[in-house]
Amino acid sequence: MIHWPERYDPARTPVHVRNEFDTRAAPALVWAWLVRAAMGPSWYPNSRDVRLDGGSSVDLSLARSFTWRTFGVSIRSTVLEDAPPEHIAWNALGLGVDAYHAWLITPTLTGSHLLTEETQCGWALASETACFRPGCPGSISYGASA
């Protein structure tokens, strides 16, 4: 279960993205890829220049901060949830961006089920549309299942 900080609760943010999919990889293997931040661009091509702050470990962990770039924006993130190998979540703060991204990993008979959710707020979104929530006039629907 995602423990949404109040400011990032999906009911309070203009954007909520949810994707889920199954993989044959075991939860421990999925976890190893998720927490190895420098590997992020290999499975999420919109990220680059990932750099972890402090410490000798190359893995993400609770309270660990990192910087990266996505869609041309510099982002600073801090891991706010860390329960290996079940879930991890971090915030994402940048110019006009304020987001929270979480991963949930559930074992299956053939590997793992992954659920990833993100909520976004910030002034950059306000300039795009007044309301993204379902049911709002002009709302935009995000998310996919595979």
C-alpha positions, 0 to 999 in steps of 0.5 A, a space after each residue: 500500500 502506498 502511504 501518500 503524504 497528504 499533499 500528494 494524495 491522489 484526491 488532492 492533486 491535478 495529476 494521478 498516473 497509475 500503471 501496472 504490469 507483470 514480469 517473470 522477474 522475481 521481486 528481489 531482482 526487480 528491487 535490485 533494478 529499482 534501487 540501483 538509481 544509476 540504472 534508471 535510464 536503462 529502463 526509463 529512457 526519459 531519465 538521465 544524469 542520475 547522481 546519488 548524494 553522499 554515502 558509498 552505496 550505489 543503491 537508494 535507501 530511506 532518506 537517500 537523496 538523488 538528482 536527475 533530469 527528465 524532460 529537460 528539467 533538473 529534479 531533486 528526489 528523496 526516498 520517503 518510503 523504503 520496504 525491501 523488496 515490497 515498495 519504495 517511493 520518492 518525491 521529485 522536486 524541480 522548477 514548477 514540478 512537485 511529484 511523488 512516485 511509488 512502486 509496489 512489487 507483489 510476488 506472483 506464481 510466475 514472477 512479480 506484479 508491479 504497480 507504479 503510481 505518481 501524483 503531480 502538482 506544482 505551478 507548471 501543471 497549472 499553466 497546462 490546464 485548470 483540472 486534470 481530475 476525472 469528471 472535471 471539465 476538460 480533464 485528461 485521463 492518464 494511466 495504462 494497464 498491460 
